């Protein structure tokens, strides 16, 4: 297991366009979406998932779905009498989605209150998490997780952080900004979106947002801009490049677009591709994902990125 993704797995119910009262059940959650796409791109056994589920039928189903994707579930705890979070997705005519969540009971929220639960971090060379991975934790769990990641980073591991900002999950924007910056400062690869920086930090200009972020961390930065150009700063560099993408496709459902982009970029770089080529591969996968309902597309719909 080279990679360990950390976060909250969710049961996703996606509204079917042909039957408004029918929902398809799928696995979801940003860190899990990234883990699944990364596992598909790199092969079974390369990716692990650290979280906590319950012992109810939905948790058992979800664990089975994760394991079936070739993901190592050694660090996926199962707690008695607990139930996972779930959410419903609806999309508008432009493919933009809205979510309704039930996650306050999810056992992941308390999982890292005990520092012993973080032992699995020592088994991975590359650790991935998002701002959502932090947001849904209790304050003590956030602190424990960041401390463990900092220690692991200092011992040579890579830390990849997605700034995925969901205001409703945080106490307030200032708390979110503080923890996001803490994570950014210990990361080796930072994956922000301009939308996140606008919503959380009040950014009003793309280039200024990139400059501000560069001043806060020495990490490599790959910033997406909602389908337009991608901005990339090499680690510790004082300049950045703008990478133009092909015209955006008409989206059916944008759920999981950023998660798949992250996974493909990570996979491409692990295979030795140059950053510019890795961005192209990441955009290619995301452009396929948005043409399907839900965060996870079927295996037979996956493009062959590395042939």
C-alpha positions as CSV (number, residue, x, y, z in Angstrom):
1,X,0.0,0.0,0.0
2,X,1.7,3.1,-1.2
3,X,-1.2,5.5,-0.9
4,X,-3.6,6.1,2.0
5,X,-6.7,8.2,1.6
6,X,-8.2,9.5,4.8
7,X,-11.8,10.7,5.1
8,X,-15.5,10.0,5.5
9,X,-17.2,7.4,3.3
10,X,-20.8,8.1,2.4
11,X,-23.7,6.2,0.9
12,X,-24.8,8.2,-2.2
13,X,-28.3,8.3,-3.5
14,X,-28.4,9.8,-7.0
15,X,-31.7,10.9,-8.6
16,X,-32.4,9.1,-11.8
17,X,-33.4,11.5,-14.7
18,X,-35.9,9.0,-16.1
19,X,-37.7,8.3,-12.8
20,X,-37.9,11.2,-10.4
21,X,-38.9,9.1,-7.4
22,X,-36.1,6.6,-7.9
23,X,-32.5,6.9,-6.6
24,X,-29.5,4.8,-7.4
25,X,-27.3,3.8,-4.4
26,X,-23.6,4.2,-4.8
27,X,-20.4,4.8,-2.7
28,X,-19.5,8.4,-2.3
29,X,-17.5,11.0,-0.4
30,X,-14.6,13.0,-1.9
31,X,-11.7,11.2,-0.3
32,X,-13.3,7.8,-1.2
33,X,-14.0,8.9,-4.8
34,X,-10.3,9.8,-5.2
35,X,-9.2,6.6,-3.6
36,X,-11.4,4.5,-6.0
37,X,-10.3,6.4,-9.1
38,X,-6.7,6.1,-8.0
39,X,-7.0,2.4,-7.3
40,X,-8.5,1.9,-10.8
41,X,-5.6,3.7,-12.4
42,X,-2.8,2.2,-10.4
43,X,-4.1,-1.3,-9.7
44,X,-5.3,-3.3,-6.7
45,X,-3.4,-3.1,-3.4
46,X,-1.8,0.3,-4.2
47,X,-4.3,2.4,-2.3
48,X,-5.7,2.0,1.2
49,X,-8.6,3.8,2.9
50,X,-8.6,5.0,6.5
51,X,-11.9,5.8,8.1
52,X,-14.7,4.3,10.3
53,X,-18.0,2.7,9.5
54,X,-20.7,1.0,11.6
55,X,-22.0,-2.5,11.7
56,X,-25.3,-1.9,10.0
57,X,-26.3,-3.2,6.5
58,X,-25.4,0.1,4.8
59,X,-21.9,0.1,6.4
60,X,-21.3,-3.6,5.4
61,X,-22.4,-2.9,1.8
62,X,-20.2,0.2,1.7
63,X,-17.1,-1.7,3.0
64,X,-17.8,-4.4,0.4
65,X,-17.9,-1.8,-2.4
66,X,-14.6,-0.3,-1.3
67,X,-12.9,-3.6,-1.1
68,X,-14.2,-4.7,-4.5
69,X,-12.4,-1.7,-6.0
70,X,-9.1,-3.2,-4.9
71,X,-8.6,-0.9,-2.0
72,X,-6.9,-2.1,1.2
73,X,-9.5,-1.8,4.0
74,X,-7.1,-2.7,6.9
75,X,-7.4,0.8,8.3
76,X,-11.2,0.9,7.8
77,X,-12.6,0.4,11.3
78,X,-16.1,-0.9,12.0
79,X,-17.8,0.4,15.2
80,X,-20.7,-1.4,16.8
81,X,-24.1,0.2,16.7
82,X,-22.9,3.0,14.4
83,X,-24.3,4.1,11.0
84,X,-22.6,5.8,8.1
85,X,-23.4,9.2,6.7
86,X,-25.5,9.4,3.5
87,X,-26.6,12.0,1.0
88,X,-28.9,12.6,-1.9
89,X,-27.9,14.3,-5.1
90,X,-30.0,16.2,-7.6
91,X,-28.7,18.1,-10.6
92,X,-30.0,20.9,-12.7
93,X,-30.0,21.3,-16.5
94,X,-26.4,22.4,-16.6
95,X,-25.2,19.4,-14.6
96,X,-24.6,21.4,-11.4
97,X,-25.5,19.4,-8.4
98,X,-27.1,20.1,-5.0
99,X,-26.7,17.8,-1.9
100,X,-28.9,16.9,1.0
101,X,-26.8,15.2,3.8
102,X,-27.5,13.1,6.9
103,X,-24.0,12.6,8.4
104,X,-24.1,13.9,12.1
105,X,-24.2,10.3,13.3
106,X,-21.3,9.0,11.2
107,X,-18.6,7.3,13.3
108,X,-15.8,8.9,11.4
109,X,-16.5,12.2,13.2
110,X,-15.0,10.8,16.4
111,X,-12.5,8.4,14.9
112,X,-9.3,10.3,15.5
113,X,-10.2,11.5,19.1
114,X,-7.9,8.6,20.1
115,X,-4.4,9.1,18.6
116,X,-3.9,5.3,18.5
117,X,-6.4,5.2,15.6
118,X,-3.8,7.0,13.4
119,X,-1.2,4.2,13.4
120,X,-2.1,3.3,9.8
121,X,-0.5,6.5,8.7
122,X,2.9,4.9,9.3
123,X,2.2,2.2,6.6
124,X,1.8,4.6,3.6
125,X,4.3,6.6,1.6
126,X,1.7,9.0,0.3
127,X,-1.2,10.3,2.3
128,X,-4.3,12.0,0.8
129,X,-7.0,14.0,2.5
130,X,-9.3,17.0,1.9
131,X,-10.7,19.9,3.8
132,X,-13.9,17.8,4.2
133,X,-11.8,15.1,5.9
134,X,-11.0,17.7,8.5
135,X,-14.3,19.6,8.6
136,X,-16.4,16.7,9.8
137,X,-14.1,15.7,12.7
138,X,-14.3,16.9,16.2
139,X,-11.7,19.6,17.1
140,X,-9.6,17.1,19.0
141,X,-9.6,14.7,16.0
142,X,-8.6,17.5,13.6
143,X,-5.6,18.4,15.8
144,X,-4.6,14.8,16.2
145,X,-4.8,14.1,12.5
146,X,-2.8,17.2,11.5
147,X,-0.1,16.4,14.2
148,X,0.2,12.8,12.9
149,X,0.5,14.0,9.3
150,X,3.1,16.6,10.2
151,X,5.2,14.0,12.0
152,X,4.9,11.6,9.0
153,X,5.8,14.4,6.6
154,X,8.9,15.2,8.6
155,X,9.9,11.5,8.3
156,X,9.8,11.6,4.5
157,X,6.2,10.8,3.5
158,X,4.3,12.9,1.0
159,X,1.1,14.6,2.0
160,X,-1.5,15.6,-0.6
161,X,-4.3,18.0,0.4
162,X,-7.4,19.0,-1.5
163,X,-8.9,22.3,-0.2
164,X,-12.5,21.1,-0.9
165,X,-14.4,23.7,1.1
166,X,-18.0,23.1,2.2
167,X,-19.1,26.0,4.5
168,X,-22.0,24.1,6.1
169,X,-19.5,21.6,7.6
170,X,-17.4,24.2,9.5
171,X,-18.1,26.2,12.6
172,X,-17.3,29.4,10.5
173,X,-15.1,30.5,7.7
174,X,-12.2,31.6,10.0
175,X,-12.0,28.2,11.5
176,X,-12.0,26.6,8.1
177,X,-9.3,29.0,6.8
178,X,-7.1,28.3,9.8
179,X,-7.2,24.5,9.4
180,X,-6.9,24.6,5.6
181,X,-3.8,26.7,5.9
182,X,-2.4,24.4,8.6
183,X,-2.8,21.4,6.2
184,X,-1.4,23.4,3.3
185,X,1.7,24.2,5.2
186,X,2.5,20.5,5.8
187,X,1.6,19.3,2.3
188,X,3.9,18.4,-0.5
189,X,1.1,18.7,-3.1
190,X,-1.8,21.1,-2.7
191,X,-4.9,20.8,-4.9
192,X,-7.0,23.9,-4.5
193,X,-9.8,25.2,-6.7
194,X,-10.3,28.9,-7.2
195,X,-13.9,28.5,-6.1
196,X,-12.6,27.2,-2.7
197,X,-10.3,30.2,-2.3
198,X,-13.1,32.6,-3.2
199,X,-15.6,31.1,-0.8
200,X,-13.3,30.5,2.1
201,X,-10.6,33.2,1.8
202,X,-12.5,35.9,-0.1
203,X,-10.3,35.8,-3.2
204,X,-11.4,38.1,-5.9
205,X,-8.7,37.7,-8.5
206,X,-7.2,34.4,-9.8
207,X,-3.6,35.5,-10.0
208,X,-3.7,37.2,-6.7
209,X,-5.2,34.1,-5.1
210,X,-2.4,32.0,-6.5
211,X,0.2,34.4,-5.2
212,X,-1.3,34.5,-1.8
213,X,-1.3,30.7,-1.6
214,X,2.3,30.5,-2.8
215,X,3.3,32.7,0.1
216,X,1.7,30.3,2.6
217,X,3.2,27.0,1.5
218,X,6.2,25.5,-0.3
219,X,4.1,22.7,-1.7
220,X,3.6,22.0,-5.3
221,X,0.2,23.7,-6.2
222,X,-2.2,22.6,-8.9
223,X,-5.1,25.0,-9.0
224,X,-8.2,24.3,-11.0
225,X,-10.6,27.0,-12.2
226,X,-13.8,25.3,-13.0
227,X,-12.8,23.8,-16.4
228,X,-10.7,26.8,-17.6
229,X,-6.9,27.0,-17.3
230,X,-5.1,25.1,-14.6
231,X,-2.4,27.0,-12.7
232,X,0.7,25.1,-11.4
233,X,3.5,26.1,-9.2
234,X,6.4,23.7,-8.8
235,X,7.4,23.0,-5.1
236,X,9.1,26.1,-3.6
237,X,9.1,28.0,-6.9
238,X,8.4,31.7,-6.9
239,X,6.6,31.5,-10.2
240,X,3.8,29.5,-11.8
241,X,2.5,28.4,-15.2
242,X,-0.9,28.6,-16.8
243,X,-2.0,25.4,-18.6
244,X,-4.8,25.8,-21.0
245,X,-7.4,23.0,-21.2
246,X,-9.5,21.8,-24.2
247,X,-13.0,23.4,-24.4
248,X,-15.3,22.1,-21.6
249,X,-17.8,19.3,-22.5
250,X,-21.5,19.7,-21.7
251,X,-21.9,18.2,-18.2
252,X,-24.6,15.8,-17.1
253,X,-23.4,15.8,-13.5
254,X,-20.3,17.5,-12.1
255,X,-20.2,15.4,-9.0
256,X,-16.8,13.8,-8.6
257,X,-15.1,15.9,-11.3
258,X,-12.5,17.3,-9.0
259,X,-11.9,14.0,-7.2
260,X,-11.3,12.2,-10.5
261,X,-9.0,15.1,-11.6
262,X,-7.0,14.7,-8.4
263,X,-6.7,10.9,-8.8
264,X,-5.6,11.1,-12.4
265,X,-3.0,13.8,-11.7
266,X,-1.5,11.8,-8.8
267,X,-1.5,8.6,-10.9
268,X,0.1,10.3,-13.9
269,X,2.9,11.8,-11.8
270,X,3.5,8.5,-10.1
271,X,4.0,7.0,-13.5
272,X,6.7,9.6,-14.3
273,X,4.7,11.9,-16.6
274,X,5.6,15.5,-16.8
275,X,3.3,17.9,-14.9
276,X,1.8,19.3,-18.1
277,X,1.0,15.8,-19.4
278,X,-0.4,14.8,-16.0
279,X,-2.8,17.8,-16.1
280,X,-4.0,16.7,-19.5
281,X,-4.6,13.2,-18.2
282,X,-6.5,14.6,-15.2
283,X,-8.7,16.8,-17.4
284,X,-9.4,13.9,-19.7
285,X,-10.7,11.7,-16.9
286,X,-12.8,14.6,-15.4
287,X,-14.3,15.3,-18.8
288,X,-15.6,11.7,-18.9
289,X,-16.8,11.7,-15.4
290,X,-19.0,14.8,-15.8
291,X,-20.8,13.0,-18.7
292,X,-22.2,10.4,-16.3
293,X,-24.6,10.5,-13.3
294,X,-23.0,10.3,-9.9
295,X,-19.4,10.7,-8.6
296,X,-18.2,7.2,-9.7
297,X,-18.5,6.1,-13.3
298,X,-18.8,2.4,-14.2
299,X,-15.5,0.6,-14.7
300,X,-16.2,0.0,-18.4
301,X,-16.6,3.8,-18.9
302,X,-13.1,4.5,-17.6
303,X,-10.9,6.0,-20.4
304,X,-7.5,4.3,-21.0
305,X,-5.2,7.1,-19.9
306,X,-1.9,5.3,-19.9
307,X,-1.9,3.0,-22.9
